[in-house]
Amino acid sequence: MDLFGPSRIKSYGGNYYALVIVDDYSRFTWTFFLTLKNEAFKAFKKFAKLVQNEKYLKIKIIRSDHGGEFQNESFENFCDENEILHNFFTPRTPQQNEVVERKNRSLEELARTMLNEYNVPKYFWADAVSTTCYVLNRMLIRPILKITPYELFKGRKPNVAHLKIFGCTCFVLNNGKENLGKFDSKADEAIFLGYSLTSKAYRVFNRRTLNVEESMHVVFDEVVDLEENPLESNKQITGDEEYIQEALDEMYLNENPPPQSEDHEKCWKSPRGLSLDNIIGDISKGVITRNMNNFCMNFAFVSID
């Protein structure tokens, strides 16, 4: 086990630290988010009771560094009462605890990538770490055993059909929490944040209510987000850029007009009831467009710096 933090930004739930626990055999990983470092023992005590009750087995050995959150009287008393051997690695030698140190690095790097991919607010870093842990348990393959950590620990193959793209736009059903009118919207736009650990549901951030909700009635819009991703699609030209591009193309045609055949000379005809004497200018010149001399008169360039 190891603790990483504090984060510069407080998470949406008010936490600054993350406790990471890894099973040495299966590499199955758990994450617990803490406000203060001294909450590590409380989180481990709760975890130990849950995992021992689930597997009908006792924890034999735990390994950590010499940090004050692990090396204290509460941990020592709990280990003595439950006959757990508490190992410590040598100070300033993190390579001795390389299993959890590598896991910490993987969780942090993947969470950073997921947050920046869709510009998700940084205070959702705890949800990104939790989702990363959830996915790695079901996707990684143990090199020698060729089995995922989930299958090694749970004894069954994981289902990955419900996995979605973190941070994508989704729409959550408003299932009767508010008194809706006949023509009110039945769904709210939300941000997908991960998966519930206590029920079969998705965790989403409702943009209208500004709350994190857990619901199974969610429709995801992953295709639109992939198209808007600049790494996956071509750059979209805005209206101003398109207007400028048309002007540049028109100037190029003015400087380099296409050759015209003598067989297709322009024949100017006057509409019925209209006298050519009322036309202002020389009709033989044709249509006059912008050229290089008046280009700057039609545009205004503004710097954003």
C-alpha positions, 0 to 999 in steps of 0.5 A: 500500500502507498499514499500519493498526494497532496493534490494542488486542487481539492477534488469534488468530494473535498479530498487531497490524498489517495490510498492505493492498495494492491494485491501482490498475487492478482495485482487487483487494486483498490483506491480510497480518497482521503482529506487528511493523511491520518485517515489512512488507518481508518480506510485500511481498517474498513478495507481489511474487514470487507476483503477478509469477509468477501474472500473468507481469508485472512490478510497475512502481510502488508507492506508500506513505507515508513510514513507516519500514516502507516508507522503509528500506534493504531496500525501496530495495535491492529496488526497485533490483534489480527496477527498481521505482519507489517513489513517496511521497505528501506527509507529512500528506497522506493524500488523495494516497493515497486509494485505499488509505486508503478501502480501509482505512476500508472494511475496518475499518468492515465488520469492526467491523460483522461482529464486533458483529453476532453478538458474535464475540470481538474477537480474531478481528478479523484473520479479519473483515478477511480475510473482508471483503477476500475478499467485497469483491473479489467483490462490488464493481463498478468504477464505469466498467468495471462489472466486479468487481475479481476479474473484472478481475484473474483474468479470470473471473467470481467464484462467490459461491454459497459465501458464508456469514454471518460469525460464524454457528453451524455444525457441522464434521464430526470426520473421524477426528482422534480415536478416536470411539466408536459413540455419540459425536457426529460433529460439533462446534459451531463459529463460521464465521470465513471462507474459506481462501486456500490451499484450497477450504475454510471456516475455523471455530473449533471450540468444543470443541477451541478451535482454528481448523480448515479443512474443507469438511464444514461445515453452517451454521445461518444461519436460526436466527441470523437469528431470534435477531437482535434487529434481524430478529425480535421480542423473545423473552419469557423465562419470568419476563417471561411470568409477570409479564405473565400476572399483570398481565393477571389484575389488569386482569381483576380490576379490569375484569371482563367483563359477565356475562349473567343467562341464563348464571349460574354453577351450582355442582355438587358431585361425587358422594360429596362433601358441601358441608359439607366445603368451607371458605369461601363457595362463592358467591364463586367462585375468588379470585385475586391482586389489586392489594393482594397483588401485591407479596407475590408478586413480588421486584424485583431491580436489576442496577445 
